[in-house]
């Protein structure tokens, strides 16, 4: 028996370097680059949407591959379900035909009405054991109403191209010509090798509709089984992917007298050529040589569409022109992408192909500049060599090359089945340009390709450390009178995003071991603070009140304050008491300092219990300001200066840091051999734990003795610009140098922190952080596709707003608005379109059209009203999610946590194409 012609391809007889060879077998050790016949068949057939695709074999063939391509459907989603007989050991030994037979009957019954046919795929194991798939389908057909179509393409018979051609033979034998179309237009065509990846087909159909061309059948993107049966009535076949189904077009020409063209719809040049060629052939087929009806329609359409497309491409071309690329793909994309890139001004340094026809290869080569290289070695090692030798600005290739390219810190655009955006037609060309621009010009690349701390010179490191040393003074020199940040003008605040300053002071005091906070005000104020903090941390809050009454509000609250101090010291025996004021007592003008002094005179028995006092009127600032005031009060009154203790550092963590953040900062410092004293330290106070004995006091924070010792540190570090005054106070009192950081979230920000710790300790950056830095870089390149031009609106306290705005902008997001709780220094520099002080009602207005809202749990009303599903909870309070206190977003590891959390929010709320795509 003669060998079937679909096993052989004549266009591999060449010895030209880099040319594809269809008939060449994969070399041992490099076979994964080319895939197998089973995969080739499923590429062609599995986009048929309303059929069951049943894989007869062990779990590997279906389990590793189901629903992993970006073929889209406008109707049935049945094709996305993974069906397999999952052959087990006994099935292999005793045969799997009976199991296959039962599976066919069961699935046909279960999906009756949904499934219009069933493709049954043989695989390597079932072919080796001799299971006769065709015989089983024939036997089952007697009991099943839908067509059962055997697909004999076990992987070992050849590579992906053979599988493509075998699938074409299956369609020709079992599907095409088995029914007549209900409606047949004047200009019917078939599209062959168009799989509607990411919706490519939908970018072409509007063009055909406007021209009056009927797409009778599409093999096989967004295809219904019934439509494929009509394909024999078309007047013209258009081959979109040359390598896959050319044999089908040739045999349809032989059987039905149907001519075919090989065309591409990628790029303006090739789209125009394709439409002109199709029009010419249709005019010849319908009207003869005399009529140009379709050709005239095409010219009219091209004149309109090309002008609009050029105008829309102009801004992208301006940013892409002169960029250098490496192209590696297959099929018509081999040469059509050369044209598309050239139209955008992108230079091609090297190009290669693996699965294209020789004709595709020669067309690609003819279009390229004579100095451009041909990729000869298409293995992973060969591609890596090209990347390192050419140092391109971007790589345009298929998904198998993606993560290899990203490891080299080079922008990458996927143009094969893993992508999430359609690139066909004029609309697709604009999308292609936009995605290239987003990828190449994403702000992560300069950061990723900048020097790591261990690659910098001593002068560069010294400059970075000097900036950290001068950070406090730089913050305080920023004059708020010059700020352009708008403040509210409306008389009523709606849905406040602020918390009271006294709440912030309470948060700071809770980070001291055996501390009891005492609010000098009416008892309702302390009740609300305890409730708010308990909702967030899910912890009891050690806070009491001086319980101001009507009388004391009129005649003064000194006695209440003194009585409150005496009561808490006698009843609870705290190591230290933290006092903060309220709007009531500040408005009354209570002199808290004098009241505490008088209390000392009257109660000398309590002299050993320090009382720290912070002024926190409700009408000055928000949580952040109250926290900073309390920290400043602590460092002014408790630390004791003295001879510096080597390797000891005092760390002032900002109000925006969670207990998990504070713990991570401490552990990073300890990794450098430093002894950090965290003031305050909420890491073990509000981390959520159960002690052997429950105390009415705050437990687990920094001890009073350690705070006293903090005055003798070799250096102080503050995290968050709001603590600049506290840091300067510590320097003034104790004389130690101070280093400041706006943020410890982001690659460059953490690098500077590491450099500073290395300078303070005199030790190199530990190896484990090098590894975490590498992981963060990998996470950034993997997830940056999710962030590009996503529209984000934030409403947060100042320090947190700076951290997250800079982080999201640094990942390529467009910051629509940054809404601060209060006007603070440094807001003007934020990369946002609009920066202002406002409430959460303002968020409802500013966030319209955003992809993401970043706010505390109270922002959920705005998100719901605007229909924005992506809401990143940040700040305080977060009460509708568990574990907010354990979120860690600082350091290399924490930045990676935030990166994945945000990217997953974007992913889970993306459209179907993005959810299907690898990126």
N, C-alpha and C positions, 0 to 999 in steps of 0.2 A: 504493500500500500504506500502510495506516494506521501511524502511529508506535507502536511497542510501549508499553504503559502503564508498564513498569518504567523507562523513561527519564524519566518525568515524576513530580513529586511535588506534590500540591496544597497541602500545608501549608507553602508558602513565601510565600503571599500575605499579607504583613504588612509594615508600615513601622515597626514598633516598634523602637526603638533596642536593639541588642544581641541581637535575635532571630536565630536561624540561618535561612538561606535556602538550602534544598536546590537550588533551580533556578538560583541565582545562580552565574555562572561566576567562577572565580578571576580576580582582577585581575592584569594584568601587573606583575611585580615583587614579588608577594606569594604566588605560587602554591604555594611549598613548604610553606605552613602546612596545606594541605588534602589533599595526596596525590592519587593518580589512580585510575582505574577498575581497572587491573591490580592495584594494591595492595589495593583493596577486595575484589576477588575472592579474592586469596590469603589475606586475613584470614579469610574465611569457610571456604575450602576446605583450606588447608594444615594446619590442626590435625587433619585426618583422618589417622590415624597410619600405617595399613598400605597406603598407596598411593604410587605414584611421582608426584611433581609435576614435570612436564617443561615448562620454559619455553622457548618457541621464539622466539629473538631474539638480539640481540647481548649482550655480557657484562653490560651495565649492569643490566638488569632482575633477573637472578638473582644476578650477582656482588655487587651492592650490597645485597642483601636476604635472602639465604638464611640460615636459622637465626637470625633476629634478633628473634623474638618469644618471649614467655615461656610459650607453650602447652605444657602438660605431658602426658606419656603414661605410663600404667601398663603399657604393653606394648611394641609395636613402636616403634622409633626411626627407621624408614625416612623418615618425613615430615621429619626434620631434615637429610636429605642434600640437597645442592643439585644439581639436574639441569638442564642447559641445552644447547641445540644450539649455542650460542655462534656466532652468525652472523658471518662475516668478510666482507671487502670483496667477494670474488668471489661469495659466497653472495647478497649483496644485489643484485649486478648480474645474475647468472644465475638467481636463484631458489633458495629453500631447501627446497622440498618434498621432494626426494629425500633430502636430509640428515636432515630430520625423520623421514621414513619409516624410514631405516636406524637412526636413534637409537631409535625406538619398538621396533623388532624386537630390537635389541641389548639394551636395558634390560629388556625383557620376558623375554628368555632369561636374562640375567645374574641377575635377581632373581626367577626363577621359584620359587614356593613362599612367598616373602616378600611380594611385592606382590599385593594383591587387586584392584587396578584402577590405571588411569593417567589423571590429569588432564593435558591438554595445553593450555598457555596461549598464546594469541596475544598479541603485543606491538605496540607502535607501528610498528616498522620492518617486521615481517612482514606487518602489515595493509596498510601502504602499498605494499609490493612485490607484494601480491596473492596471497601464499601462502594456499592454501585448507586451513586446518587441519582443518575438518570432513571434506573429501574424503580427506585423507591418513589420518585416523583410520579412516574407513570402509574404505579400501583395506587398511590394516594389520590391521584387525580380522579379516580372513579368515585371517591367519596367527598371530594372537595369541589366547590363551585368555581372558585377563582383559579386562574392559570397558575400552574406550578412550573417554574423555569429553572432547570439545573444549570449551574455555573461551574464548569470543571476547570478550575484555575489553581491547583495546588502550588504553593510558593516555589517549590524546587524546580518547576519546569522552565523558569526563566525570570527575567527581571520585570520591572514595572511596565515597561513598554509592551512586552508580550501580553501581559494581563490586560492592558488597554485594548489591544487588538482582539484578544479573545472575547472580551465583553462586547465589542462591536459585532463579532460573529454571532454571539448569543442573541443580540437585539435583532439582527437580520433574520435569523432562523426562527425565533419564537415570537417576535413582537411586531416588527414593521410589516404592514400590509395585511394585518388581521382584522381591520375594521375600516369603515369609511367615515370621513369627517362629516358632521352634520351641516357645516357651513364651509364653503370654499371660496375665498376671495379671488380677486383678479390677479394679485401678486403674492402668492403663497411661497414661503421659503422655510427651510429648516436651518437651525443653528447646530453645529456638531462640535463637540468638545468645549462647550460653554457650560460651566458647572455652577454659575451664580455664586461664586465665592464672594462673601461679604455683600452680596447684592449687585454684582457687576451687571447681570442681565437687566436689572431694573434701570440701569443707566443707559442701556441700549434701546429698550422697548419704546420709550417715548419718541425717539427718533424715527423708528419704524412706523409707529402709529401716525405721526405727522405726515409721513410720506405715503401712507395708505398701503404699507406692506404688511401682510399677515404672517406672523411667525406661527407656522402650523405646528411644528414640533421643535423642542429644544432638547438636545442630548447632552446632559440630562438635568441641567440646573432648573430648579423649581418646576420639574416635570410631573405631570400626572400620567399614570400608566396609559390611560385611554388616549391621550394626545400623541404618545409615541407610536401608537398603532396606525395613525393617519399619515405618517411621514412620507409614504410612497406617493402621495398626491401633490407634493410640493413641486415647484418649477425650478428650484435652485437650492443647492446645498452650500452653506457657508461654513468652512472649517475654521474654528477659532483657535484651537490648540493643535498644531500640525502633527505633533508626535503621537497623539492618542488614537485618533479614529480616522486616519486617512484611508485605511483599508475599507472602512464602512462606506465612505463617500465613493470610492472607486467602484465598489460592487453595486452600490445603488445606481451609479451611472450605467453600469453594464446591464443591470436588471430592469431599470425603469427609464433609461435614457435621460437621466437627470444630471446636468452639468454641475460642477462644483468649483468654488473659489477658496483660496486660503487667504484669510484677512485677519487684521487686528483692529481692535477698537481702543487701544491704549495710545494716548497722545493725540494732538490735533491733526498732525500730518497723516497718521495712519487711519484715523477715524474718517477723515475726508476721502482718502483713497478708497477705503472700504465701501463707503456709501456710493461713490462714483462708479466703482466696479460693479457693485450690485445693481445699480440703476441701469447700467449699460446692458448687463446680461438679461435683466427683466424686460427691458424694452425690446431686445432682440427676440426673447421668448414669446412675448405677448403681442407686440405690434409689428415685428419685423424690423428691417433695417431703416425704414423710412421715419418711424415715429420716435420722438425723444420725450415722451410725457414724463416718465420717471426721472430722467436725467435733468429735465428742467426743474422739477420739484426739488431735487437734491441741490442744485446750484442755488436756488432761492433759500433753502434751509441753511446751507453752508455760509452764505453771505451774512445771515443773521446771527447764527450760532458762533462763528469764529470771531466776529467782532466783539460779542459779549464775553466770550471766553478769554480773549487777549486782554481785555480791560480788567477782568477779575484776576488774571494771572500776574498782572504787572507788579503789584506789591510783593508777591512771593518771589518773582524772578529777580527783583531788585536785591532781595536778601540772599538769594541762592546763587546768583551769577558769580562764576569764578570758583565755586566749590568743586572739589575733586572727589570722584567716587570710584569705587570698585563695584562691578556688576557681575552677579553670578546667579543664573536662573536657567529655565528651560522653556521649551515650546516657543510660541510666537513672542513671548516676553523677552526672549534672547535678543531679538533685533528691535522689537517695537519699543522696549524700554530705553534702548539707545536713543531713538528718536525723541521719546518723551523727555529724557534728561537733557538732551541738546536743546530742546525748545525752552527749557528753563535756565539755560546758560550753565549747566553743570558739565564739567569736563570729566571724561571717562579715562582713568589711568590704566585700567585693566578690566577685561571681561572674560567670562568663561561660561561654559554650559556642560551639562551632563546628559540630559535626556532629549535634546532637540534633534531634529533631522539635520542632515548635512546641508540642505538648502537653507534652513534657518541659520545655521552656523555661518555660511558664506555671506548671507545677507547682513548678519551682525558685523562681520569682519569688514565688509565693504563700507558700512556706515561709520566705522570708528576711525579716529585719527591714526595716521600711519605710525606715530610714536607710541600709541597705546599698546599695551601688552596683552597677549592671549594667555589665559591661565591654563597651563598644561597639566599640572598635578592637581586634581580636584579632590584629593583626600583632605582630611582635617589638617594634616601637617602641611600640605601644599598650600591650602588656603591661608593658614596662619603666616606662612612665609611671605605670601603676597601682601598681606595686611601690614606686616612689620616692615617690609621693603618699601612699599609704596606710601605708607602713612597717609591714607586718604582722609578726607573730611567726613565721608559717610560711606556706608556699605549698603547696597541694595541687593537683596538676595532672598532666598526662601528660608522657612522656619528652622530647617536643620542647621543652617549656618548662624542663626540669630545669636544664640548664647555664646558661641565661639567668638563672634565679632564683638559682642558686648564686653567680654572678658578683656579685650584689648582697649577698652574705654573709647570705643569709636561709635559714633551715632549709627544706628542700623534701622532700615525700613524693610519690613517683611512685605513681599509682593506675591507670596504664594498663598496656600490655603489657610495659613494661620492668622491672616490679617483680619482686621475688624472694619475696614473701610473699603468701599467700592471705588475702583479706579478706571472703569470703562466709560467711554463716551466723553462728551464735553464736561458734563457735571463731574464725572469721575476724574478728569484731568485736573480740575480745580481742587478736588479733594486730595489728589496725589501731591500737588504742589503744596497744599496746606500742611499735609502730614510730613512731607520732606522738611518744610520750614520748621515745624514744631520739633521735629527730631534733631535736625542739625543745629538749630539755634536755641535749644533748651538750655537754660542757665546752669544745668548741672555739669556740663562738659568742662568749662574752665576750672571749676572747683575740683572735679575728679582728676584733671590733668595737671593741676598745680602740684608743687613740691610737697611731699609729706614732711612732717616735722624732722625726721631723721635724714632727709635729703637736703635740708636748708643749711646755708653757711652760718657761721657763728654770728656774723653781722645781721643776717636776716632774723635769726632767733632772738638776738638782743633787741632788735626793733620791735618784734611782736611782744616780748615781755615788757618793754618800756611802755607800749601802748596800754597794756593791762595795768601797769603801775600808775599811769596817769589817768585812768578811766574815771575815778571818783571826781577829780577836779574838772575833767572835761564835761562830765554830766552836770555838775553844779554851775559851771560857767555858761551853760545853755540858758539864756534869759527867756523866761516864759512870756515876757512882754513882746517879744519878736515873733511869737508863735502865730502861725496862720490857721491853727486848728480851731474850728468854730465851736462855740459853746451854745447850749440851748437858749432859745429865746421864748419858747412857749411857756405859759404860766403854769401848766399842769403837766407833771411827769406821769406817763402811763406805762405800766409794767416796768418798774425800775429794774435796772441791772445792777445797781449799787447794793452793797451791804454796808452796814454802819461801820465807822472807824473803830468803835468799841468791840465789834465782833472780830476785827483784825487783830486788835490788841489781845483779846482773849486767846486767839489762835497762837500768838507768839508766847503768851504766858504758859499755855498748855505744853510747850516744849521744854519746860523746866521741871525736873523731878521734885515731887512733894510740894508742888506749888498750888496755891489756891488763888483764883482770880476773884477780885471784888469790884463790882461795878458800882460806882457812886452815882445812883440815879433811882428812878422809880422801879419797882420790882418787875413791871411788865417788860422793861428793856432787857433785863437779864433772861427773862423767860423766852423771849423771841430769839435771843442769841443762842441759848442752849438748844432750842428746837431746831434752828437752822443748822448748827454745827452737828447735832445728832443725826439729822436727816442725811447729811453728807457723809460723815464718818461712821455712822451706825455705832456710836460709842457714847457712854455717859460723859457729860461735860462738867468739869470742876469749876463752877462759877456761882458766886453768891452775890447778893445785892445789899446796898445800904437801905433799901426800902424807904425811899423818900416819900413823905406824906404831904398833905396840904399845908399843915402847920410849918413843917421844916422847909417847904418850898417858899414860904413867906418870910420866915425868920432866920433861915440859914441852915445848912446841912452839916455843919461841923460835928455836932453831937452824934448825928447818925453815923457819920464816917468813923468817928472814934469808937463808938459802940460796936460798929460792924467789925472794925479791926480787932477789938478786944475779943469779941465773940468767936471769930473764926480762929484766932490764935489759941484761945482756951479750949474750944470744942474740938477742933480738927488737928491741932498741932502741926501746922505746915512748916516747912523749912524756910519758905519765902512766900510773901504775899504780893500779888501784882494788882495795883489799883489803876483803874481807868475811869475817866469821867464820861458823862453823857451830855446830851444837849441841854437837859434841864439844869444840871448843876453848873455847867459852863455859862448858861444864860443868867443864872442867879448870881454868878460871880464868886462862887465858893473858892476860897484860897486853899486849895488842897495841900500845897506844900506846908503852909502854916498849920493846918489842921493836923498833919502827920507829925510835925515838930511838937505840937502841944500834946499829942498822944504819947510821944516818947517821954515827955516830962512827967506825964501822969501815970505811965505804965513802964517804969524802968525794968520790970520783970520780963518784958518782952524785947529787951534791947538786942538779943541775939537773933531775932527774926527780922531779916531785912524787909523793908517795904519799898517796892519799886513802883513809881508813879509815872503814868503817861497821860498827857492831855489829849483826849479823843472826842471833841465835840462832834455831834452828829452832822452839823452843818459845814464841816470842813473835811472834805475828802470822802474816801470810801474805805473799804476793807484794807486795801494796800497801804493807804496813808496811816491808818491806825496801827497796823502791824509794824510799819517802819518806825512809828513813834515809840512803840513799846520796845522794839529792839534797841533803838537809840537810848532809851531810858535805862535799859539793862546794862549796856556796855559803858554808859557814863558812870553808873553808880556801883557796879559790882566788881569788875575786873581790877586786879591790883598790879600795878607796874612793878618791875623788878628785872633782875638779870635774865636775858632771853634763854629759854630752854631749847636746845638744839632739836631740830626736826619737829617741833610742835607748831601747828598752825591753827589760827582761829578762823572758823568759817561761818559767815553770816548768810544763811540760805533765805531766799526771798519768799514772799507770801504765795507766789504762784507755784512753788514746788510742793509735790505730794510727799507723804512719808517715804514712799518707795524711792522718789527722786533724791531725798536727803540721804537715805541709806546708800544709794549708789555713789553719790558724791563722796561720802565718807570712805567707802571701800576703794574708790579710785585713789584718794589721797593716801590711804594705808598701803596701797600697792607700790607707792613711791617710797615707802619707809617712813612716812610722816605720821604724826600723831595728831589727828584733827579734833578740835573741840568745836562742836556744832552749837551755835548760839542763835536761836533756840534749836532744839533737836526734837522734832516731832516724829522721827523715824521709828522709835520704839514707844512713843507715847500715844500716837494715833494710828498705829499700823493695823489695829484690829487683833487683839490677843486676849487670852484669858489667863489671869494670874492665879496663883494659889489662893490668895486672899484679895478680895475686892476692896479698893480704897476709895474714900470720898475725894481724895486729892488726885491731882494729875501725877501719873507714875510713868517711869521709863524714859523721861527726858534727860537733858544734861543736868548734872548735879550742881549745887551751889558752889561746891569746892572747885569743880572744874571751871566754872565761869570765872571764879576769882583767879584761877591759874591762867585763864585765857589772856590776861594782861601781860604775860611773860612769853608769849609766842614769838617765834622768829619772824612770822609774817601773818597778815590777815588777808582773807579772801572774801569778797562779797559777790553774791549772785543775784542780779536784779538791780536796775538803776535806782529804784526807790530806796535802796539801802546805802546810797553814796554818803549821805550825811552821817549815818551811824558809823560807817567805816572811817570817815574823817574824825569823828569823835573818838573812836578807839585809838587812832593814830595820835591825836592830840594828847589823850590821857596817858597812853602807854608807850608812844614813840616807835611803834613797829611800822614797817612798810606795808602798804595795802595794795592789793591787786583786785581789779573789778572786771565783771563780765555781764554784759546785757543778757546773754543767753548761753546755755550749755547744750543747745539742741541744734544740730547741723554739723556737717563735716568740718568746715573751716572753723566754726566756733569751738568745737571740741579739740581741734588741733591746737588752738591757742591756749586752751586750758591745760592741755598736756605739756606744752612747751613751758608754761609758767611753773607747773609743778616740778618739771625736770630742773628748771633753773633754781627754784627754792630748795629742792632736796639735794641738788648736785648729782642726781642719778639719772641714767638714761630711761627712756620710756619703756616700761616692761613689755616683753614679747606678747603677752596676752592681749594688750591693747592694739598692737599691730595687727593681730588676727581679727579683732573686732572691727577695726577700721576697714580691713579688707572686706569683711562681711557687709559692712554698711555700704561700701562702694558698690558691691555686687547687688545689694538690694536697691540702690538708687538707679542703676542701669536697668534692672529688671522691671521696676515699677514706674519709671518716669513717663511711660506712655499713658498711664492713667491720669497724670496730672496736667498734661499740656493744655493750656488755655482753658482749664476748668475755671468757672466763675465762682468766686468765694466771697462771702461777707462774714465778718467777724464782729462780735460784741463781747468785750472782755475788759478786765482791769488792765491798767497800763502796761505793767511788766509782761504779763501773759500775752497781751496784744502784740507787743514787739516781737516776742519769741515766735509766736505762731504765724504772724503775718510774714516775717522774714523767711521762715521755714517754707511756707507754702509758695511764696513768690519765688524762692530759690529752686523749687521743684517745677517751675513753669506755670503756676496758676496765675490767673488774672484776679487781682484783689479789687473787687468792685467797691467795697467800703470797709473801713476799719473804724469801728465805733467804740470809743473809749468811755469808761465809767467816769473818769475825771480827766481834766487837762493836765498832763504831766510833761516833763522834759523828754525830748527825743522823738515825739510823735511825728513831727514834720518830716523826718527823714524816712518814714515808712513808705515802701513801694506800693502805694494804694491810690486808686483814682480819687477817692473821697475819704477824708479823715475828719472826724468830728466827735464831739462829746454828745452822747445821747442815751436814750432808754430803749427798751425792747419794742416799743411801738415804732420807734425810728427804724429798728431792724426790719419790721414788717414792710416798711416802705423801701428801704435801701436794698433789701435782699431779693427783690423781684427779679426773676430770671437767673438767679444763682443756681449753681449745681450743688453747693455745699454751704451750710450755715455752721459756724463755730461759735458756740455760746454755752452757758451753763444750762441746766435742765429747764429753766424758765423760758429758754428760747424755743421750746417745743411748740408753744402756741403760734409763734411766727412761722415756724416750719410747716405746721399743719395748715395754717391759713393760706400760705403760698404754695402748698403742695410740694414742698421740697423734702424728699425722703432722706436725703443724706444730711444728718445733723451730728457733728462731732462734739460730744460733750466735753467741755473744758471749763476750768475755773471752779467757782463755788457759788451755789450748791449744785451738786450732781446727786439727785435723789431718786431718779427713775432708772438708774442702772446700778448694779452691784459692783463693788471693787474699785471705785474711783480712786480711793486712797492708795491702792496698790498699782496704779498705772505709773509706769516709769518711762519718761520721755527725755532723759538727760544722758549725756555721754554717747559714745558710739552705739552701744547696745540699745539705749533708750531712744535715740533718734531712729534706729531701725524699727523699734516697736511702733513709734508714731507713724513712720512711713508706711508700714504694712496696714496699720489700723485705718489710716486715711485712704490708702489705695483700695482696700477691701470695701470701704464705704462707697467709693466711686464705682467699683466693680459690681457690687450688689445692686446698685441703682442704675446701672447702665442699660442701654438698649440691648436687644437680642444679639446684634452683631458683636458687640463688645463682650457679652457674656460667652459667646461661642468661641471667641478668638483666644489664641494663646497669650496675647498681650493685652 
